[in-house]
Structure formats: C-alpha cells, structure tokens
Amino acid sequence: MHHATALRKQYINWEFRKQLEDALHSHSTIDHPLLGELAKPERNNTLIRLIALQGYQLTINFAWYVGSLYRYCPLAYYRKRLAINLYEEETGKLSKTANHEVLMQRFIRALGITDEERDSAVALPETKDLIDYRWNLVDNPKTFHMGAAAIMIASEGQNLEEKAGKARHEMLPRVYNLKPEDLAFFSVHAVEDVYHVREGLDLVSEICTTPQMQAEALEAVHGTCERFWRFYDGIQREYNRLTK
C-alpha cells in the first residue's frame, strides 16, 4: 500500500464509510425497465439514440464537476487525486485513449448520429434536473462534502453494476455493429470508476466530521441516485411519445 494512502486510513470514519457504500448500493439504476428494453437482442435505434443523446448531456458537464471539486477540496491528498481524475477526463492519457467527451462523441457517431444532431439535442427536464442538482452542490465550498458524495460516490458508482458492463460490452457490439473502440468510453469508465468511488468513499467519510455533515452527504448520495432513475424515466416518457 502506498505510504500516503496508508497514512490517510487513520482519519477515515469506517462506520460512516459503510453507510455511504450501503446508500449507493441501495439504488440499482440498472434495474430500470428502460435498460431492460435496451438489453433485448433486437436493434432499437430510437431508444439507443435517445439514451446516447441524453447521456451526452451528462458527459459534457462531468469534467467541470471534477474541476469544481478540485477547486474547493480542502485536503491536499484528495485534491491531487482529483487533479489526476481531471487530467484523465480531459486528455485520456492515463488510459491511453482520448478526452472522455471525445470518446462519447465516437460512440454517438458509431450509432449513425451526426455531429449536428448531437449538438442540437436538448436535455429533457429530468436530465436537466440531474445536471443542475449536482452543479448546485459542487459549485459551493459550503456544500463540498455533498458535491463529493454526489459526484465521486453516486455518479461514478452508476457504472459499477456487472449487469451494466455485460449489457454494454457483450450485447451492444453484436446488435448495433459496434467495434471495441466505439465503446471505449464505457470500458474506460468500467475500470476507472471502481477506484474513483473508493476514493470518494474515503474522502467523504474523512471530511464529514459532524452528524449533520454525514446526514447531508448521505442525502446527496440518495438524491443523486434517485435523479439518475428519473433521468431514465424521462427518456422512457420521450421514447413512448415517439413510438406510440
């Protein structure tokens, strides 16, 4: 174990860390009916286009979230970890790929969506709510602990379910004629997010030194995960409107 990492372990509230982890795992977005629909073995262009274009609205904000957390993080050790995360988001050099927004653009192009269609897509109300909720938390030093919980635990934790990895990496290439490089956005995150969530759990459990801060951080995890579910509700509603 790295010396600096080992040193931090003594500051972590392990009981609270477990509560944060349990809060994350109490929500399983992968069980949303919409993703069950996507997992069917027949091509559904309308649905995958909607999911990709709304997902892109989230992607274009993510590096900014991490940058804001870096700006306000009061602990030097975690500030450096956030800087590394941000460097990878913006360059892709650590994973030897590319800027993560560019990786998502490649996925969208592989689905046959033009750059003009991508850039003219508008966030659905539920998508905008998820974006704005997290922005409000990360853009204020007083709610840094909640922002870190929302981004580093709840948001990065959305990709940890094995079922999600299986659906994307095994089903999508076959049904949608996608090559491994088209799915690099997802394969990179499937690896990196495990470490990011771990760091988020450590940071938030260390920085929340009062019962109120702990309650607020737990609220941010639940609030973010619930909004991810509603994000898919919004896409489901739009999909029903387009296909009825």
C-alpha positions in Angstrom: 0.0 0.0 0.0 1.3 3.5 -0.9 2.5 5.3 2.2 0.3 8.4 1.7 -2.8 6.1 1.3 -1.9 4.1 4.4 -1.5 7.3 6.3 -5.0 8.5 5.4 -6.7 5.3 6.7 -6.4 6.5 10.3 -8.6 9.5 9.5 -11.4 7.6 7.9 -14.7 7.0 9.8 -15.2 3.4 8.7 -18.7 3.1 10.1 -19.8 6.1 8.2 -18.0 4.9 5.1 -20.0 1.7 5.2 -23.2 3.8 5.4 -22.2 5.7 2.3 -21.5 2.5 0.5 -24.8 1.0 1.6 -26.6 4.1 0.4 -25.1 3.7 -3.1 -25.9 0.0 -3.3 -29.5 0.6 -2.1 -30.2 2.1 -5.6 -29.9 -0.1 -8.7 -30.4 2.0 -11.7 -29.5 -0.9 -14.0 -32.9 -2.4 -13.0 -34.8 0.4 -14.7 -37.2 -1.1 -17.2 -35.8 1.1 -20.0 -32.4 -0.6 -19.7 -34.2 -4.0 -19.8 -35.7 -2.8 -23.1 -32.3 -1.9 -24.4 -30.9 -5.3 -23.5 -33.2 -7.1 -25.9 -31.4 -8.9 -28.7 -33.0 -6.8 -31.5 -31.8 -3.4 -32.6 -33.8 -0.4 -31.3 -32.4 2.7 -33.0 -35.0 5.1 -31.4 -34.2 4.0 -27.9 -30.4 3.9 -28.2 -30.3 7.3 -29.9 -32.3 8.8 -27.0 -30.1 7.2 -24.4 -26.9 8.3 -26.1 -28.0 11.9 -26.7 -29.3 12.4 -23.2 -26.2 10.7 -21.8 -24.1 13.1 -23.7 -25.7 16.0 -21.9 -24.3 14.4 -18.7 -20.9 13.8 -20.2 -20.2 17.3 -21.3 -20.7 18.5 -17.7 -18.6 15.9 -15.9 -15.1 17.3 -16.2 -16.4 20.6 -14.9 -17.9 18.9 -11.9 -14.5 17.3 -11.1 -12.7 20.6 -11.7 -15.0 22.4 -9.2 -14.4 19.7 -6.6 -10.7 20.1 -7.2 -11.0 23.9 -6.7 -12.8 23.6 -3.3 -11.2 20.4 -1.9 -9.6 21.3 1.5 -7.4 18.2 1.8 -4.2 18.2 -0.3 -4.1 14.4 -0.7 -7.5 14.2 -2.3 -7.0 17.4 -4.3 -4.1 15.7 -6.0 -6.4 12.6 -6.7 -9.0 14.9 -8.2 -6.3 16.5 -10.3 -5.4 13.1 -11.7 -9.0 12.3 -12.4 -9.5 15.7 -14.2 -6.3 15.1 -16.2 -7.7 11.7 -17.4 -11.1 13.2 -18.2 -9.6 16.0 -20.3 -6.8 14.0 -22.0 -7.4 10.3 -21.7 -3.6 9.9 -21.5 -3.6 7.6 -18.4 -5.9 5.1 -20.2 -4.1 5.7 -23.5 -7.4 6.7 -25.2 -8.7 10.3 -25.6 -10.6 13.1 -23.9 -13.7 11.4 -22.4 -16.1 13.7 -24.1 -14.4 12.8 -27.4 -14.8 9.1 -26.5 -18.6 9.6 -26.0 -18.7 11.5 -29.4 -17.2 8.5 -31.1 -19.8 6.2 -29.6 -22.6 8.6 -30.8 -21.1 8.7 -34.3 -20.9 5.0 -34.4 -24.7 4.9 -33.9 -25.1 6.9 -37.1 -25.9 10.2 -35.3 -24.5 13.3 -36.9 -22.5 15.9 -35.0 -25.2 18.4 -35.9 -27.9 16.2 -34.4 -25.7 15.6 -31.3 -25.1 19.3 -30.7 -28.7 20.4 -31.3 -30.1 17.8 -28.8 -31.7 19.4 -25.7 -31.7 18.0 -22.2 -35.0 16.6 -21.1 -36.4 18.1 -17.8 -35.2 15.1 -15.8 -31.8 15.2 -17.4 -31.5 19.0 -16.6 -32.6 18.3 -13.0 -29.8 15.8 -12.6 -27.3 18.2 -14.1 -28.4 21.2 -12.1 -28.7 19.3 -8.8 -25.1 18.3 -9.0 -23.9 21.7 -10.2 -25.5 23.4 -7.2 -23.6 21.1 -4.8 -20.2 21.2 -6.4 -20.2 25.0 -7.1 -20.3 26.0 -3.4 -17.4 25.4 -0.9 -20.0 25.1 1.9 -21.6 22.0 0.2 -18.3 20.4 -0.9 -19.0 17.3 1.1 -22.3 16.9 -0.6 -20.9 17.6 -4.0 -18.1 15.0 -3.5 -20.8 12.5 -2.4 -22.9 13.3 -5.4 -20.1 13.1 -8.0 -17.4 10.7 -6.6 -19.8 8.2 -5.0 -23.3 8.4 -6.5 -22.4 9.4 -10.1 -19.1 7.4 -10.5 -20.9 4.5 -8.8 -23.5 4.2 -11.6 -21.2 2.1 -13.7 -20.2 -0.5 -11.0 -23.0 -3.0 -11.6 -21.8 -6.0 -13.5 -25.0 -6.3 -15.4 -24.4 -2.9 -16.9 -21.0 -3.9 -18.2 -22.4 -7.1 -19.6 -25.2 -5.2 -21.4 -22.9 -2.7 -22.9 -19.9 -4.7 -23.8 -21.5 -8.0 -24.8 -24.9 -7.1 -26.2 -24.3 -3.7 -27.9 -21.4 -4.7 -30.2 -23.4 -7.6 -31.6 -26.7 -5.9 -32.0 -25.5 -2.4 -33.1 -22.4 -3.4 -35.1 -20.1 -1.6 -32.7 -16.3 -2.1 -32.5 -14.3 -2.1 -29.2 -13.0 1.4 -30.0 -16.6 2.7 -30.3 -17.3 1.6 -26.7 -14.0 2.9 -25.2 -16.0 5.5 -23.2 -17.7 2.7 -21.3 -14.8 0.3 -21.0 -12.5 3.0 -19.6 -15.1 4.0 -17.0 -15.8 0.5 -16.0 -12.2 0.2 -14.8 -11.6 3.8 -13.5 -14.9 4.3 -11.7 -14.1 1.5 -9.2 -11.1 3.5 -8.0 -12.9 6.8 -8.1 -15.7 5.5 -5.9 -13.2 4.1 -3.5 -11.5 7.5 -3.3 -14.9 9.2 -2.9 -15.9 7.0 0.0 -12.6 7.7 1.7 -12.8 11.4 1.1 -16.4 11.9 2.2 -16.1 9.7 5.2 -13.0 11.6 6.3 -14.3 15.1 5.7 -17.7 14.7 7.3 -16.8 15.4 10.9 -20.3 16.1 12.3 -23.6 14.2 12.3 -25.2 16.9 10.2 -22.5 16.7 7.5 -22.8 12.9 7.5 -26.6 13.2 7.1 -26.2 15.7 4.3 -23.7 13.5 2.4 -26.0 10.5 2.6 -28.8 12.7 1.4 -26.7 13.7 -1.6 -26.0 10.1 -2.5 -29.7 9.2 -2.3 -30.7 12.4 -4.1 -28.3 11.8 -7.0 -29.2 8.1 -7.4 -32.9 8.9 -7.4 -32.3 11.5 -10.1 -30.5 9.0 -12.2 -33.5 6.8 -12.0 -35.7 9.7 -13.0 -33.3 10.5 -15.8 -34.3 7.1 -17.4 -37.9 7.9 -16.6 -37.7 11.0 -18.7 -36.1 9.0 -21.6 -38.8 6.4 -21.2 -41.5 9.1 -21.5 -39.9 10.6 -24.6 -39.5 7.1 -26.1 -43.2 6.3 -25.5 -44.1 9.6 -27.1 -42.0 8.9 -30.2 -43.2 5.3 -30.7 -46.9 5.4 -29.9 
